[in-house]
Amino acid sequence: MQTASLATTAMRFDIATARRIVFGAGCLREVAPAAKSMGARALLVSGRTPRHAARLVVELHAVGVGAAHFPIDGEPTLDVVTAGVTAAKRDRCNFVIACGGGSAIDAGKAIAALLTNPGELLDYLEVVGRGKALPNPSAPFIAVPTTAGTGSEVTRNAVLASPAHRVKASLRSPHMLPTMAVVDPELTVDLPPAVTASTGLDALTQLIEPFTSIRANPMTDAWCRDGIRHASALRRVCADGKDLEARTSMSYASLLGGLSLANAGLGAVHGFAAPIGGMFPAPHGAVCAALLPHCTRTNLEALRTRQPGNPALARYEEVARILVSAQAKADDLVPWLLALTKDLGIPGLGSYGLTNAEVDDVCEKAAKASSMKANPIVLTSDELRATLAAAL
């Protein structure tokens, strides 16, 4: 396999991420001292199991920072974010901390953005809103992930559900990059196996898609290669959730996936995930997990048929050699992914209510999704339908 020489490749890329990233077991203790310089009172956003957030409240109080707790249940909606902004203003919060999975972090990110910008959420939201640019930087925001999957702690957008429109849309701006990301693998040790599996496969997806994206660059390539190697710990961590070394590998893979997707884009898996997540009660990670093998197969077949010289084919072979074996070919990657999703108990999309009757509607929306624009090849309507049907 040949790779492009940096000396002959026209190189230009623009990397953006959180202002400060802290990684390592036990680093949750660094949140409170850092928060002290951001304001006197924080809105603390958490998920439905706020054990780690409760510890943060105690540590914040110990350094003289007040905290108003704002728990959310499930993935964030427009109404949840609006309520969070109201709560933050009512409680005179200067900044936001989110401690939880990708849903809590996305909610916190959106709340921080609206705390300092005029108007309402729909003024700035893509797809269902007016899509205006945020004029002002967000309020200071600390992201503390408790899952290893989304990488939202280092991205510039928040994915929000609009039940009225049956769609998910992004609030997106460079102003929304977190002030600080604190990634402590110890916080993931008590995740249930099913959540570990689905979020871990989301992390893997968010490394494979940027690596094969039309917007890949040398820096994201390096992140993706390293991240994919670490994501090979997924089977191990699902077998033993107390394995801190494996948990650390998955947290690191998730972080690198977030860095990569924010700077190189995604692909077909996330193109499908956006409308499916808005139309059905399906967790984002589980949707991506169910789609990954089938989108990979479709991309490989489409590339070989219509663009046999596309460099993404060599990228897929490189992924196979990292995950499967040193001698693997690109064709070995799909069976490996299918076996992995089967062994980890990933359900098909039909388990969330998606049927053949909705396939055309989902595919029409997926074709227009922002993530689909970075896929290594434009997929036909027939290819999209066949892919989605295979994932049911």
C-alpha positions in Angstrom: 0.0 0.0 0.0 1.3 3.4 -1.0 0.8 6.6 0.9 1.1 10.2 -0.4 4.4 11.9 0.3 4.0 15.0 2.4 6.6 16.7 0.3 4.5 16.4 -2.8 1.0 16.8 -1.3 -0.5 20.3 -1.3 -1.0 20.6 2.5 -3.4 23.0 4.1 -5.6 22.3 7.1 -7.3 24.2 9.9 -7.5 22.5 13.3 -9.9 23.7 16.0 -10.5 22.1 19.3 -11.1 22.8 23.0 -8.9 25.4 24.5 -7.5 23.0 27.1 -7.7 19.1 27.2 -6.9 17.2 30.3 -6.8 13.4 30.0 -6.1 10.6 32.5 -7.4 8.5 35.3 -8.4 10.7 38.3 -8.3 14.0 36.5 -11.9 14.8 37.5 -10.3 16.5 40.5 -8.9 19.2 38.3 -12.3 20.5 37.3 -13.1 22.5 40.5 -9.7 24.4 40.6 -10.1 25.3 37.0 -13.7 26.3 37.5 -12.8 28.8 40.2 -11.4 31.2 37.5 -14.5 31.0 35.4 -17.1 32.5 37.7 -18.8 32.3 41.1 -21.7 30.0 40.1 -22.0 27.1 37.5 -24.9 25.5 35.9 -24.1 21.8 36.2 -25.7 19.8 33.5 -25.8 16.0 34.0 -27.6 12.9 32.6 -30.1 10.8 34.4 -27.5 9.2 36.7 -25.7 12.2 38.3 -23.4 10.3 40.7 -20.3 12.0 39.3 -22.0 15.3 39.1 -22.9 15.1 42.8 -19.2 14.6 43.6 -18.4 17.7 41.5 -20.9 19.8 43.4 -19.1 19.0 46.7 -15.7 19.8 45.1 -16.9 23.0 43.6 -18.3 24.2 47.0 -15.0 23.4 48.6 -13.3 26.0 46.4 -16.0 28.5 46.8 -17.9 28.0 43.5 -21.7 27.5 43.7 -23.6 25.1 41.5 -27.1 24.8 40.2 -27.8 21.2 39.1 -29.7 20.8 35.8 -30.3 17.0 35.1 -31.6 15.9 31.7 -33.3 12.7 30.8 -32.3 11.3 27.4 -31.1 13.2 24.4 -31.5 17.0 24.5 -34.5 18.6 22.8 -35.0 22.3 21.9 -37.3 22.7 25.0 -34.6 21.1 27.3 -32.0 23.6 26.1 -34.4 26.5 26.5 -35.3 25.4 30.0 -31.6 25.1 30.8 -30.9 28.7 29.7 -33.8 29.9 31.8 -32.5 28.0 34.8 -28.9 29.4 34.3 -30.2 33.0 34.1 -32.5 32.6 37.1 -29.8 31.2 39.2 -27.2 33.8 38.0 -24.8 31.2 36.6 -21.6 32.6 35.0 -20.6 29.4 33.2 -21.6 25.9 32.5 -20.2 22.5 33.4 -21.6 19.3 31.7 -20.8 16.0 33.3 -22.4 13.0 31.5 -22.6 11.4 28.1 -22.8 13.1 24.7 -26.4 14.2 25.4 -25.5 16.1 28.6 -22.4 17.6 26.9 -24.4 18.7 23.8 -27.1 20.2 26.1 -24.5 22.1 28.2 -22.7 23.3 25.0 -25.9 24.8 23.6 -26.9 26.4 26.9 -23.5 28.0 27.3 -23.9 29.4 23.7 -27.3 30.9 24.4 -26.3 32.4 27.7 -24.2 35.0 25.9 -26.1 35.4 22.6 -29.3 37.4 21.9 -32.5 35.9 20.6 -33.8 32.3 20.8 -32.4 28.9 19.9 -34.2 28.8 16.5 -32.4 31.9 15.4 -29.2 29.8 15.2 -30.2 26.2 14.7 -29.6 24.5 11.3 -32.3 22.8 9.2 -35.4 23.7 11.3 -34.2 27.2 12.4 -32.8 30.3 10.7 -29.2 29.1 10.8 -27.7 32.5 11.8 -24.1 32.6 13.0 -23.6 33.1 16.7 -22.2 36.7 17.1 -20.7 36.2 20.6 -18.4 33.6 22.2 -20.2 31.1 24.5 -20.1 31.4 28.3 -17.1 29.4 29.7 -17.9 25.7 29.3 -16.2 22.6 30.9 -17.1 19.2 29.3 -16.6 16.1 31.4 -17.6 12.9 29.5 -18.7 9.9 31.4 -19.0 7.6 28.3 -16.4 6.8 25.7 -18.1 7.4 22.4 -19.2 10.8 21.1 -16.1 12.9 21.5 -18.5 15.9 22.0 -16.1 17.4 24.6 -13.9 18.6 21.7 -16.4 19.5 19.0 -18.0 22.7 17.9 -21.6 21.6 17.6 -24.5 20.4 19.7 -27.0 17.9 18.2 -30.5 18.7 19.4 -33.8 16.9 18.7 -36.9 18.7 17.6 -39.8 16.3 18.2 -42.2 18.6 16.4 -40.2 18.3 13.2 -39.1 14.6 13.8 -35.5 15.6 13.2 -32.2 16.3 14.8 -30.4 19.4 13.9 -27.1 21.0 15.0 -26.3 24.3 16.7 -22.8 24.9 15.3 -20.2 27.5 15.7 -16.4 27.8 16.4 -17.6 29.9 19.4 -19.0 26.6 20.9 -15.6 24.8 21.4 -15.4 24.0 25.1 -13.1 26.1 27.3 -11.9 22.9 28.9 -12.3 19.1 28.3 -11.6 16.8 31.2 -11.5 13.1 30.1 -11.2 10.8 33.1 -11.5 7.1 32.1 -12.4 6.2 35.7 -15.8 7.8 35.1 -16.7 5.1 32.5 -15.9 2.1 34.7 -19.5 1.6 35.9 -21.1 1.9 32.4 -23.4 -1.1 31.6 -22.1 -3.5 28.9 -24.8 -2.4 26.3 -23.9 1.2 26.7 -20.2 0.4 26.6 -20.7 -1.5 23.3 -22.9 1.1 21.5 -20.8 4.1 22.6 -17.6 2.2 21.8 -18.8 1.4 18.3 -19.8 5.1 17.9 -16.2 6.0 18.8 -14.8 3.5 16.2 -17.2 4.9 13.6 -16.0 8.4 14.3 -12.4 7.3 13.6 -13.1 5.3 10.4 -15.3 7.9 8.8 -12.9 10.9 9.2 -10.1 8.6 8.0 -11.9 7.9 4.8 -13.5 11.3 4.5 -13.0 13.6 1.5 -11.8 16.2 4.0 -9.2 14.0 5.7 -5.8 15.7 6.4 -2.4 14.6 7.7 -3.2 15.6 11.3 -6.6 13.9 11.5 -5.1 10.9 9.8 -2.6 10.5 12.6 -5.3 10.9 15.2 -7.5 8.3 13.4 -4.7 5.7 13.1 -3.9 5.9 16.7 -7.5 6.0 17.8 -8.4 2.9 15.7 -5.6 1.0 17.4 -6.9 1.9 20.8 -10.5 1.2 19.8 -9.4 -2.5 19.3 -9.8 -2.7 23.1 -13.6 -2.6 22.7 -14.1 -6.4 23.0 -11.9 -6.5 26.1 -13.7 -3.6 27.9 -17.1 -5.2 27.1 -15.9 -8.5 28.6 -14.6 -6.7 31.8 -15.8 -3.2 32.5 -13.5 -2.9 35.4 -10.4 -3.2 33.2 -9.1 0.4 33.6 -6.4 0.0 31.0 -9.1 -1.0 28.4 -11.4 1.8 29.6 -8.5 4.3 29.2 -7.9 3.1 25.6 -11.6 3.6 24.7 -11.7 7.0 26.3 -8.6 8.0 24.3 -10.1 6.6 21.1 -13.3 8.6 21.8 -11.3 11.8 22.3 -9.4 11.3 19.1 -12.6 10.5 17.2 -14.0 13.8 18.4 -10.9 15.7 17.4 -11.0 14.0 14.0 -14.7 14.4 13.1 -14.6 18.1 14.1 -11.8 18.7 11.7 -12.4 16.2 8.8 -16.1 15.4 8.8 -17.9 12.1 8.9 -19.8 10.0 6.4 -22.7 7.8 5.5 -23.2 6.3 9.0 -23.8 9.7 10.5 -25.7 10.8 7.5 -28.3 8.1 8.3 -28.0 8.6 12.0 -29.3 12.2 12.0 -32.8 11.5 10.5 -33.2 8.2 12.3 -32.4 9.8 15.7 -35.0 12.4 15.0 -37.7 10.1 13.8 -37.4 7.2 16.2 -36.5 6.7 19.9 -33.1 5.3 19.0 -29.9 6.2 20.9 -27.3 7.7 18.6 -24.5 5.3 19.5 -26.7 2.2 18.9 -27.8 3.6 15.5 -24.2 4.1 14.4 -23.3 0.7 15.7 -26.0 -1.0 13.6 -25.1 0.9 10.5 -21.3 0.7 10.5 -20.8 -2.7 8.8 -23.4 -2.0 6.2 -22.2 1.5 5.2 -18.7 0.2 5.1 -19.7 -2.6 2.6 -21.7 -0.1 0.5 -18.9 2.3 0.3 -16.4 -0.4 -0.7 -18.7 -1.7 -3.4 -19.5 1.8 -4.8 -15.8 2.8 -4.8 -14.7 -0.3 -6.6 -17.5 0.0 -9.2 -17.3 3.8 -9.9 -14.0 5.1 -8.6 -11.5 2.2 -8.4 -8.6 4.7 -8.1 -10.1 6.5 -5.1 -7.6 6.7 -2.2 -10.3 5.8 0.3 -10.0 2.1 -0.8 -6.4 2.1 0.5 -7.7 3.7 3.7 -10.2 1.0 4.3 -7.5 -1.6 3.7 -5.3 0.2 6.3 -8.2 0.1 8.8 -8.5 -3.7 8.2 -4.8 -4.2 8.8 -5.1 -2.3 12.1 -8.2 -4.1 13.3 -8.2 -7.5 11.7 -4.6 -8.6 11.0 -1.4 -7.3 9.4 -2.2 -9.2 6.2 -5.9 -8.2 6.0 -7.5 -6.8 2.9 -10.3 -4.3 2.8 -12.8 -7.1 2.1 -11.9 -8.6 5.5 -13.2 -5.5 7.3 -16.9 -6.0 6.8 -17.1 -9.5 8.2 -15.0 -8.4 11.1 -17.4 -5.6 11.9 -20.4 -7.8 11.4 -19.0 -10.4 13.9 -18.1 -7.6 16.4 -21.6 -6.1 16.3 -23.2 -9.6 16.6 -20.9 -10.6 19.5 -21.6 -7.4 21.4 -25.4 -7.8 21.0 -26.1 -4.7 18.8 -29.7 -4.8 17.8 -30.9 -4.0 14.2 -32.6 -0.7 13.5 -36.0 -2.5 13.4 -35.9 -2.8 17.1 -36.5 1.0 17.4 -39.6 0.9 15.2 -38.0 1.5 11.8 -39.6 -0.5 9.1 -39.4 -0.9 5.3 -42.2 1.6 5.0 -40.0 4.4 6.3 -36.8 3.5 4.3 -37.5 5.9 1.4 -38.2 8.8 3.8 -35.1 8.2 5.9 -32.9 7.8 2.8 -34.2 11.1 1.3 -33.3 12.9 4.5 -30.0 11.1 4.9 -28.9 12.1 1.3 -29.2 15.8 2.4 -27.5 15.4 5.8 -24.4 17.4 6.4 -22.4 14.3 7.4 -23.1 12.6 4.1 -21.3 15.4 2.3 -17.9 14.1 3.5 -18.5 10.5 2.5 -15.8 9.2 0.2 -18.2 8.7 -2.6 -21.7 10.0 -3.4 -24.1 7.1 -2.9 -27.1 6.5 -5.2 -30.7 6.3 -4.0 -30.6 2.5 -4.6 -27.4 2.1 -2.6 -28.8 4.1 0.3 -32.0 2.0 0.4 -30.1 -1.3 0.2 -27.8 -0.2 3.0 -30.6 0.9 5.3 -32.6 -2.2 4.6 -29.6 -4.4 5.5 -29.3 -2.6 8.9 -33.0 -3.3 9.9 
